[in-house]
Amino acid sequence: MWTAVMAQQLALVLDVPETPGDQDSLELSPYEESEVHDSFHQLIQEQSRWVAEEGLELQQVAGDLGAPASGHQTLLEPEGGPVYSTATLSILASMPSRTIGRSRGAIISKYYNHTVRLRRRHSGSRPILGPVVCSARPSLRLYDLELDPADLEEEEKWSLLVKELQGLPVAQRDHMLRGMPLSLQEKRVLREKSRTPRGKQRGRQGHGGVFCCSQLRYTCVLALHSLGLVLLTCLHALRPWRYALKQIGGQFGSSVLSYFLFLKTLLAFNMLLLLPLVAFLVAVQAAFTPEAHPAPTCTGLELLTGGGCFTHTVMYYGYYSNTTLNTPCGPLQCGPRAGSLPYSMPLAYLFTVGAAFFITCITLVYSMSHSFGESYRVGSTKGIHAITVFCSWDYKVTQNWASRLQRDNICTQLKELLAEWRLCKGSQSTCGRLRRAAVLALVWLLSLAAVLGCAVAVLTFSELRIQSPVVADQEAGLLVLPLVICLLNLGAPYLFRGLATLERHDSPVLEVYVAIGRNLVLKTAILGVLCYHWLGRRVATLQGRCWEDFVGQELYRFMVMDFIFALLDSLFGELVWRLISERRLRGKPEFDIARNVLDLIYGQTLTWLGVLFSPLLPAVQILRLLILFQVKKASLMANCQAPRRPWLASHMSTVFLTLLCFPSFLGAAVFLCYAVWQVKPSDTCGPFRSLDTMYEAGTVWVRHLEQVGPGGSWLSWLHRYLVENTFFLFLASALLLAVIYLNIQVVKGQRKVICLLKEQIRNEGEDKIFLINRLHSVYERKERRSRARQPAPGPAFLPSWHHPSLR
């Protein structure tokens, strides 16, 4: 009975609407209308038969659980939950939230109507099918919806859609096939069937040349598209992190992966910084070669010192001229307006470096805000365990090694999530907290004392180098100061690592953050002393010489020595540490994230400090990062193991970018601004010779514009009121603070709205439970009334002593 009722209720009626405007313009279809309606009527009957079979399945469930034969009897759930009748379960089965997909008939109807609308734009109109209800099997029994794609019945059902797809252009047909909610095998079958036969193509070509031109156009577009895909695939294959990042994330977790992602981000920043410098400085100066200097012979030591034959090249500041560059021409070739667009090298040098830093600042702030939005999401991470278990697998993976890699990645993610959940559940007593605070204070005092000792050592040694200058024939002596500082940068983190064993942090995230803080204080102190050494002491002692070239070469030496020590530490230091750990601790050591990340930030800070004095220093940093990626990856795979205590590094990328922005980039910007506004340039080299400050080049250019004529007055006005006037700087700072404040308020509002929506969802769930209970009670009352109306069965003859009147 219930089966027949449900079959009647969910029977689908197909309606073909006809608009008055389309009645006159309808073209005859190449197939009969009766064939269309017969095919879809067969689909509708099959959907109704599926719904009817569901009723029989529910009745079988009731019979298996020992329910009576009545269709409205209750079912006992194994977990002792609420008891519902089969009628209630049938209604629950037809709810949209209990369906696992759309029916095949609904999919065909939807895309048939869409193809008809597209065909109207080209060759006329087609009758649009009426809306088909998206019925599907309920998820109570998890039966399969799909049929065999190779079956003959499916070919008949899909014939209408195939005919309409054949009438579409190739690009629209491929776009529609991509958007269909079907499997890849079914899409391949549709694509093969919807291809136009060659005989029909020849017939269409005989009717006119329009189709031939359109086919040629689409063929060229597809060829260009295929060529673009091939080029993108080649570029993707050339990237060093093509498969390495997935492998590292699956084997070592997100904490170690964050280091390599940060290295990849630094590589992008340096490429963005190098492009304007090469385009507007290096390439232009290379085209207009200044007067030649006697070039010394190269001995190979220049790769370490940066001097020698590298001195008088586009590598350093002193090579660039302070003149206006014009194209040379003869007296007969140059007209009266020749050279009207001169290229001022001092102005180009100043503005290019400033624009490169400004672009880097905007990109860095945007990356930091984007990373902040990704890691510190507005919504909570409640239910992330279920999402990771049921929604993490990528079903497009077909190769065995890729599936194993994805499996390892998901397992590592689950370990990190569970470790973070256990950490949130842990607690500690008051005495334990006090003891830990005392240990932390003692370790921090020892760490700060070590940092202070390193800073004093750097300052003392740099003063000794000033008092005993290096002779020109002994350039190897220039490597002593970088060597000492690299030794301090290498040894102090191991001291911090040994002190960290006394703290015994419960949270590995906190342990990494503390190590990052100590290494950051060390790097900041050393760089601060070096900046004072370069701009405060070296400028005064190098009078009459090109001190900008010396600072650029010094920064180059620091970068090269830091790179060499990083390679030695990765190839030999981590190998020795692994051998010691395997014998003493019975296991490989873990990857030191804090020290390696701070080494990257230190190298990037050196690059930003030297851009003004060595425009090609970002290219050296790019080469350094590419080699370092491969070396660190190989050392990680051979000498390190996954963290013994897995932890989720959800905020590490944001923390790294924040440290890169505020201590590193901000410090480099302050250093360069001081060099541009306050320090007097050299009188013997560079584009700013004979000027009091580098900033004066802009003022000289504005005065020149005012003398030329009124045409450049607007540029001088912009320079006077936007660059020289401090009000614009304060206004821009106020606007930036206002935008940050508005973003914070928007985030707070989003959090409040999400909390309200979660509460509303919770209330909606309670409402559903209430309605289901009410529905169940209505069916129970209805069942009782139907039982009460039925006469009680009894014997036809009663003895006289059983009659009620005789009692």
BAMI-225056 format. One record per residue (C-alpha): residue number from 1; residue in one letter; x, y, z. Coordinates in steps of 0.5 Angstrom, whole numbers. Layout:
<nodes>
NUM,A,X,Y,Z
...
</nodes>
This chain:
<nodes>
1,M,0,0,0
2,W,5,5,2
3,T,9,3,-4
4,A,4,5,-9
5,V,2,11,-5
6,M,9,14,-6
7,A,10,12,-13
8,Q,4,16,-14
9,Q,6,22,-10
10,L,13,22,-13
11,A,11,21,-21
12,L,14,26,-25
13,V,10,30,-30
14,L,14,32,-36
15,D,11,39,-39
16,V,13,42,-45
17,P,12,50,-44
18,E,11,54,-51
19,T,11,61,-51
20,P,7,66,-56
21,G,14,69,-59
22,D,17,62,-60
23,Q,11,59,-64
24,D,12,62,-70
25,S,20,61,-70
26,L,20,54,-68
27,E,24,50,-73
28,L,22,42,-74
29,S,27,38,-70
30,P,31,32,-74
31,Y,28,27,-69
32,E,21,26,-68
33,E,17,29,-62
34,S,14,22,-60
35,E,21,19,-59
36,V,23,25,-54
37,H,17,24,-50
38,D,18,16,-50
39,S,25,17,-48
40,F,24,21,-42
41,H,18,18,-40
42,Q,22,11,-39
43,L,27,15,-35
44,I,21,18,-31
45,Q,18,11,-30
46,E,25,8,-28
47,Q,25,14,-22
48,S,19,12,-20
49,R,20,5,-19
50,W,27,6,-15
51,V,22,10,-10
52,A,17,4,-10
53,E,23,0,-9
54,E,25,4,-3
55,G,19,3,1
56,L,20,-5,0
57,E,27,-4,3
58,L,24,-1,9
59,Q,19,-6,10
60,Q,24,-11,10
61,V,28,-7,15
62,A,22,-7,19
63,G,21,-15,18
64,D,28,-16,20
65,L,28,-12,26
66,G,21,-16,29
67,A,16,-11,27
68,P,9,-13,26
69,A,7,-13,19
70,S,3,-6,19
71,G,6,-1,15
72,H,6,4,21
73,Q,9,0,26
74,T,15,3,30
75,L,23,1,29
76,L,28,-1,35
77,E,34,2,33
78,P,40,-1,36
79,E,43,5,40
80,G,37,6,44
81,G,35,12,40
82,P,28,15,38
83,V,23,10,35
84,Y,20,11,29
85,S,15,8,25
86,T,16,6,17
87,A,12,12,15
88,T,16,17,19
89,L,22,13,16
90,S,19,14,9
91,I,18,21,10
92,L,25,22,12
93,A,28,18,7
94,S,25,23,2
95,M,28,29,5
96,P,33,33,1
97,S,38,32,6
98,R,38,25,6
99,T,39,24,-1
100,I,46,23,-4
101,G,46,26,-11
102,R,41,28,-17
103,S,38,23,-21
104,R,40,22,-28
105,G,34,24,-31
106,A,34,31,-28
107,I,42,31,-30
108,I,40,30,-37
109,S,34,34,-37
110,K,38,40,-34
111,Y,43,40,-39
112,Y,39,38,-45
113,N,35,45,-44
114,H,42,49,-43
115,T,44,46,-50
116,V,37,48,-53
117,R,38,55,-50
118,L,45,55,-53
119,R,43,52,-60
120,R,38,58,-60
121,R,43,63,-61
122,H,46,59,-67
123,S,41,56,-71
124,G,34,57,-68
125,S,30,54,-62
126,R,28,47,-59
127,P,23,45,-55
128,I,25,46,-47
129,L,23,40,-43
130,G,19,42,-37
131,P,22,41,-30
132,V,24,34,-27
133,V,24,33,-20
134,C,31,31,-17
135,S,29,25,-14
136,A,35,20,-11
137,R,35,15,-7
138,P,36,16,1
139,S,42,15,4
140,L,39,10,10
141,R,42,4,6
142,L,47,7,2
143,Y,45,4,-5
144,D,48,6,-11
145,L,45,11,-16
146,E,49,10,-22
147,L,48,5,-28
148,D,52,1,-33
149,P,55,7,-38
150,A,56,1,-43
151,D,49,-1,-43
152,L,44,0,-49
153,E,39,3,-45
154,E,43,8,-43
155,E,45,10,-50
156,E,38,11,-52
157,K,36,15,-46
158,W,42,19,-47
159,S,41,20,-55
160,L,37,26,-54
161,L,43,30,-50
162,V,48,27,-55
163,K,44,30,-61
164,E,44,37,-58
165,L,51,37,-56
166,Q,53,35,-63
167,G,50,42,-65
168,L,54,46,-61
169,P,61,49,-62
170,V,67,45,-60
171,A,69,50,-55
172,Q,62,50,-52
173,R,61,43,-52
174,D,67,42,-48
175,H,66,47,-43
176,M,59,44,-42
177,L,62,37,-41
178,R,67,39,-36
179,G,61,42,-32
180,M,57,36,-32
181,P,56,32,-25
182,L,58,26,-28
183,S,64,21,-28
184,L,70,22,-32
185,Q,69,15,-36
186,E,61,18,-37
187,K,64,24,-40
188,R,69,21,-44
189,V,63,17,-47
190,L,59,23,-48
191,R,65,26,-52
192,E,66,21,-56
193,K,59,20,-58
194,S,58,28,-59
195,R,63,28,-64
196,T,60,30,-71
197,P,61,25,-76
198,R,66,26,-82
199,G,60,25,-87
200,K,56,30,-84
201,Q,62,35,-83
202,R,62,35,-91
203,G,55,36,-92
204,R,55,42,-88
205,Q,61,44,-92
206,G,58,44,-98
207,H,52,48,-96
208,G,57,54,-95
209,G,64,56,-93
210,V,62,59,-86
211,F,62,53,-83
212,C,69,51,-86
213,C,71,58,-83
214,S,69,57,-76
215,Q,72,50,-76
216,L,78,53,-78
217,R,78,58,-73
218,Y,76,53,-67
219,T,82,49,-69
220,C,87,54,-69
221,V,84,56,-62
222,L,85,49,-60
223,A,92,48,-62
224,L,94,55,-59
225,H,90,52,-52
226,S,94,46,-53
227,L,101,49,-54
228,G,99,54,-48
229,L,98,47,-44
230,V,104,44,-46
231,L,108,50,-44
232,L,105,51,-37
233,T,107,44,-36
234,C,114,45,-38
235,L,114,51,-33
236,H,111,47,-28
237,A,116,41,-29
238,L,122,46,-28
239,R,120,48,-21
240,P,124,45,-16
241,W,119,44,-11
242,R,114,40,-16
243,Y,113,34,-12
244,A,118,36,-6
245,L,113,40,-2
246,K,108,34,-2
247,Q,113,29,0
248,I,116,33,5
249,G,109,35,8
250,G,107,27,8
251,Q,113,25,11
252,F,115,30,16
253,G,109,34,17
254,S,106,41,16
255,S,112,44,21
256,V,118,42,17
257,L,114,44,11
258,S,113,51,13
259,Y,120,52,12
260,F,120,50,5
261,L,114,54,3
262,F,117,60,7
263,L,124,59,2
264,K,119,59,-4
265,T,116,65,-2
266,L,123,69,-1
267,L,125,66,-8
268,A,118,70,-11
269,F,120,76,-7
270,N,127,77,-10
271,M,125,75,-17
272,L,120,81,-16
273,L,125,86,-13
274,L,130,84,-19
275,L,126,85,-25
276,P,125,93,-24
277,L,133,93,-22
278,V,135,90,-28
279,A,130,93,-33
280,F,131,100,-31
281,L,138,100,-28
282,V,143,94,-30
283,A,140,94,-37
284,V,141,101,-39
285,Q,147,102,-36
286,A,150,96,-39
287,A,147,99,-46
288,F,151,106,-44
289,T,158,104,-42
290,P,162,109,-38
291,E,169,110,-39
292,A,173,104,-38
293,H,177,103,-32
294,P,183,98,-32
295,A,180,91,-30
296,P,185,87,-26
297,T,186,80,-27
298,C,181,75,-24
299,T,184,70,-20
300,G,178,66,-17
301,L,178,69,-10
302,E,173,74,-13
303,L,167,69,-12
304,L,168,70,-5
305,T,171,77,-4
306,G,166,80,-9
307,G,172,85,-11
308,G,178,84,-16
309,C,175,84,-23
310,F,168,85,-20
311,T,169,92,-18
312,H,168,96,-24
313,T,162,92,-27
314,V,154,93,-26
315,M,155,89,-20
316,Y,156,95,-15
317,Y,154,102,-14
318,G,161,105,-17
319,Y,160,103,-24
320,Y,154,107,-25
321,S,155,114,-28
322,N,152,121,-26
323,T,150,123,-33
324,T,144,124,-37
325,L,144,118,-42
326,N,142,120,-49
327,T,143,116,-56
328,P,149,118,-59
329,C,148,121,-66
330,G,152,125,-72
331,P,151,132,-73
332,L,147,131,-79
333,Q,142,126,-76
334,C,140,130,-70
335,G,135,135,-71
336,P,133,141,-66
337,R,129,136,-62
338,A,134,130,-61
339,G,135,128,-54
340,S,128,131,-52
341,L,127,125,-47
342,P,134,124,-44
343,Y,135,118,-38
344,S,138,121,-32
345,M,141,116,-29
346,P,142,119,-22
347,L,134,120,-22
348,A,133,113,-25
349,Y,137,110,-19
350,L,134,113,-14
351,F,127,112,-16
352,T,128,105,-18
353,V,131,103,-12
354,G,125,106,-8
355,A,120,103,-13
356,A,122,96,-12
357,F,122,97,-4
358,F,115,100,-5
359,I,113,94,-9
360,T,116,89,-4
361,C,113,93,2
362,I,106,92,-2
363,T,107,85,-4
364,L,109,83,3
365,V,104,86,7
366,Y,99,83,2
367,S,102,76,3
368,M,102,77,11
369,S,95,79,11
370,H,93,74,6
371,S,97,69,10
372,F,93,71,17
373,G,86,70,13
374,E,88,63,12
375,S,91,61,18
376,Y,87,65,23
377,R,80,64,20
378,V,74,67,23
379,G,70,61,24
380,S,73,55,29
381,T,76,49,27
382,K,70,45,30
383,G,69,38,26
384,I,76,39,23
385,H,78,31,24
386,A,71,29,21
387,I,73,33,15
388,T,80,31,14
389,V,78,23,15
390,F,72,24,10
391,C,74,29,5
392,S,81,30,4
393,W,82,24,-1
394,D,83,27,-8
395,Y,80,22,-13
396,K,83,24,-19
397,V,90,21,-16
398,T,91,15,-21
399,Q,98,13,-20
400,N,101,8,-14
401,W,106,13,-11
402,A,102,19,-11
403,S,96,15,-7
404,R,102,13,-2
405,L,104,20,-2
406,Q,97,23,-1
407,R,96,17,4
408,D,102,19,8
409,N,100,26,8
410,I,93,25,11
411,C,96,20,16
412,T,101,26,18
413,Q,95,31,19
414,L,91,27,23
415,K,97,26,28
416,E,98,33,28
417,L,90,34,29
418,L,90,29,35
419,A,96,32,38
420,E,94,39,38
421,W,87,36,41
422,R,91,33,47
423,L,95,39,48
424,C,89,43,49
425,K,86,38,54
426,G,92,38,58
427,S,93,42,65
428,Q,98,44,70
429,S,98,45,77
430,T,100,52,80
431,C,107,50,83
432,G,109,47,76
433,R,107,53,73
434,L,111,57,78
435,R,117,52,77
436,R,117,53,70
437,A,116,60,70
438,A,123,60,74
439,V,126,56,69
440,L,124,60,63
441,A,127,66,67
442,L,133,63,68
443,V,134,60,61
444,W,132,67,58
445,L,137,71,62
446,L,143,66,60
447,S,140,67,53
448,L,140,74,53
449,A,147,74,56
450,A,150,70,50
451,V,147,75,45
452,L,150,81,49
453,G,157,77,49
454,C,156,76,41
455,A,154,83,40
456,V,160,86,44
457,A,165,81,40
458,V,162,83,33
459,L,163,91,35
460,T,170,89,38
461,F,173,85,32
462,S,170,90,27
463,E,174,96,31
464,L,180,92,30
465,R,179,91,23
466,I,178,99,22
467,Q,185,100,26
468,S,189,95,22
469,P,186,96,14
470,V,187,90,9
471,V,193,91,4
472,A,190,91,-3
473,D,194,85,-5
474,Q,191,81,1
475,E,184,81,0
476,A,183,74,3
477,G,184,78,10
478,L,177,81,8
479,L,174,75,10
480,V,176,75,17
481,L,170,79,20
482,P,164,75,16
483,L,168,68,18
484,V,167,71,25
485,I,160,73,25
486,C,158,66,21
487,L,161,62,27
488,L,157,66,32
489,N,151,65,28
490,L,152,58,28
491,G,155,56,35
492,A,150,61,39
493,P,143,57,36
494,Y,146,50,39
495,L,147,54,45
496,F,140,56,45
497,R,138,49,43
498,G,142,46,49
499,L,139,51,54
500,A,132,49,51
501,T,132,42,54
502,L,132,45,61
503,E,125,48,60
504,R,121,42,57
505,H,116,45,54
506,D,109,41,53
507,S,107,45,47
508,P,112,44,41
509,V,109,50,38
510,L,111,54,44
511,E,118,51,44
512,V,119,53,36
513,Y,117,60,38
514,V,121,61,44
515,A,127,58,39
516,I,125,63,34
517,G,125,69,39
518,R,132,68,42
519,N,135,67,35
520,L,131,73,32
521,V,134,77,38
522,L,141,74,36
523,K,141,76,29
524,T,138,83,30
525,A,143,85,35
526,I,149,83,30
527,L,146,86,24
528,G,145,93,29
529,V,152,93,30
530,L,154,92,23
531,C,150,97,21
532,Y,153,102,25
533,H,160,99,23
534,W,158,101,16
535,L,155,107,16
536,G,158,110,22
537,R,165,108,22
538,R,167,106,15
539,V,164,112,12
540,A,169,116,16
541,T,175,112,15
542,L,174,111,7
543,Q,174,119,6
544,G,176,120,-2
545,R,175,112,-3
546,C,168,109,-6
547,W,165,107,1
548,E,159,105,-3
549,D,163,99,-6
550,F,166,97,0
551,V,159,96,3
552,G,156,93,-3
553,Q,162,88,-3
554,E,162,87,5
555,L,155,85,4
556,Y,156,80,-2
557,R,162,77,3
558,F,157,76,8
559,M,152,73,4
560,V,157,68,1
561,M,160,66,7
562,D,153,65,10
563,F,151,61,4
564,I,158,56,5
565,F,157,55,12
566,A,149,53,11
567,L,152,48,6
568,L,157,45,11
569,D,152,45,16
570,S,147,41,12
571,L,152,36,9
572,F,157,35,15
573,G,154,38,21
574,E,147,35,21
575,L,150,28,18
576,V,155,28,25
577,W,149,30,29
578,R,145,24,26
579,L,151,19,27
580,I,151,22,35
581,S,144,21,36
582,E,143,14,33
583,R,148,12,38
584,R,146,15,44
585,L,139,17,43
586,R,137,11,38
587,G,134,15,33
588,K,135,21,28
589,P,135,28,30
590,E,129,33,28
591,F,129,39,23
592,D,131,45,27
593,I,126,50,24
594,A,127,56,28
595,R,135,56,27
596,N,134,55,19
597,V,128,60,18
598,L,132,65,22
599,D,138,64,17
600,L,133,65,11
601,I,131,72,14
602,Y,138,74,16
603,G,140,72,9
604,Q,134,76,6
605,T,136,82,11
606,L,143,82,8
607,T,140,82,1
608,W,135,88,2
609,L,141,92,6
610,G,145,91,0
611,V,140,93,-6
612,L,142,100,-6
613,F,150,99,-6
614,S,149,93,-11
615,P,143,92,-15
616,L,145,85,-17
617,L,145,82,-10
618,P,138,79,-11
619,A,140,75,-17
620,V,146,72,-12
621,Q,140,71,-7
622,I,136,67,-12
623,L,141,63,-14
624,R,143,62,-6
625,L,136,60,-5
626,L,135,55,-11
627,I,141,51,-9
628,L,139,51,-1
629,F,133,48,-3
630,Q,136,42,-6
631,V,141,41,-1
632,K,136,42,5
633,K,131,37,2
634,A,137,32,1
635,S,139,33,8
636,L,132,33,11
637,M,131,26,8
638,A,138,23,9
639,N,139,26,16
640,C,133,28,20
641,Q,126,24,22
642,A,119,27,23
643,P,118,30,30
644,R,117,25,35
645,R,111,30,38
646,P,107,32,32
647,W,104,39,32
648,L,100,43,27
649,A,104,49,24
650,S,97,52,22
651,H,100,59,24
652,M,108,58,22
653,S,107,62,15
654,T,104,68,18
655,V,109,68,24
656,F,115,68,19
657,L,112,73,14
658,T,111,77,20
659,L,118,77,22
660,L,120,78,15
661,C,116,84,15
662,F,117,88,21
663,P,124,86,24
664,S,127,85,17
665,F,124,89,12
666,L,123,95,17
667,G,130,95,19
668,A,133,95,12
669,A,128,100,10
670,V,130,105,16
671,F,138,103,14
672,L,137,105,7
673,C,133,111,9
674,Y,138,114,13
675,A,143,113,8
676,V,139,116,3
677,W,137,122,7
678,Q,143,123,12
679,V,150,120,9
680,K,154,124,4
681,P,155,120,-2
682,S,162,119,-5
683,D,165,124,-9
684,T,169,119,-14
685,C,164,114,-16
686,G,157,113,-17
687,P,151,117,-20
688,F,150,121,-14
689,R,157,124,-14
690,S,158,132,-12
691,L,151,132,-8
692,D,151,133,-1
693,T,146,127,0
694,M,142,122,-5
695,Y,136,125,-4
696,E,138,131,-7
697,A,138,128,-14
698,G,130,129,-14
699,T,131,136,-12
700,V,136,138,-17
701,W,131,135,-22
702,V,125,139,-20
703,R,129,145,-21
704,H,131,143,-28
705,L,124,142,-30
706,E,122,149,-27
707,Q,128,152,-31
708,V,126,148,-38
709,G,119,151,-38
710,P,112,151,-35
711,G,111,144,-38
712,G,114,140,-32
713,S,111,145,-27
714,W,106,139,-25
715,L,112,134,-23
716,S,115,140,-19
717,W,109,141,-16
718,L,108,133,-14
719,H,115,133,-12
720,R,114,139,-7
721,Y,107,137,-4
722,L,108,130,-4
723,V,115,128,-3
724,E,118,134,1
725,N,112,135,5
726,T,111,131,11
727,F,104,132,11
728,F,102,127,6
729,L,107,122,10
730,F,102,123,16
731,L,96,122,12
732,A,98,116,8
733,S,100,113,15
734,A,93,115,18
735,L,89,112,12
736,L,93,106,13
737,L,92,105,20
738,A,84,107,19
739,V,84,101,14
740,I,87,96,19
741,Y,82,98,24
742,L,77,97,19
743,N,79,90,17
744,I,80,89,25
745,Q,72,91,26
746,V,70,87,20
747,V,73,81,22
748,K,70,82,29
749,G,63,83,26
750,Q,64,76,22
751,R,66,73,28
752,K,60,75,31
753,V,55,73,25
754,I,58,66,25
755,C,57,65,32
756,L,50,67,31
757,L,49,63,25
758,K,52,57,29
759,E,47,58,34
760,Q,41,59,29
761,I,44,52,26
762,R,43,49,33
763,N,36,52,33
764,E,34,49,27
765,G,37,42,29
766,E,32,42,35
767,D,26,45,31
768,K,27,39,26
769,I,28,34,32
770,F,21,37,35
771,L,18,36,28
772,I,20,29,27
773,N,17,27,34
774,R,11,31,33
775,L,10,27,26
776,H,11,21,30
777,S,6,22,35
778,V,1,24,30
779,Y,2,17,26
780,E,2,14,33
781,R,-5,17,35
782,K,-8,15,28
783,E,-6,8,29
784,R,-9,8,35
785,R,-16,11,33
786,S,-15,6,27
787,R,-15,0,32
788,A,-20,3,36
789,R,-25,3,30
790,Q,-24,-4,28
791,P,-29,-9,32
792,A,-26,-14,37
793,P,-26,-21,34
794,G,-30,-26,39
795,P,-33,-33,38
796,A,-40,-33,35
797,F,-43,-37,41
798,L,-42,-35,48
799,P,-45,-40,54
800,S,-50,-37,59
801,W,-46,-36,65
802,H,-41,-32,61
803,H,-46,-27,59
804,P,-45,-20,62
805,S,-52,-20,65
806,L,-51,-26,68
807,R,-45,-24,73
</nodes>
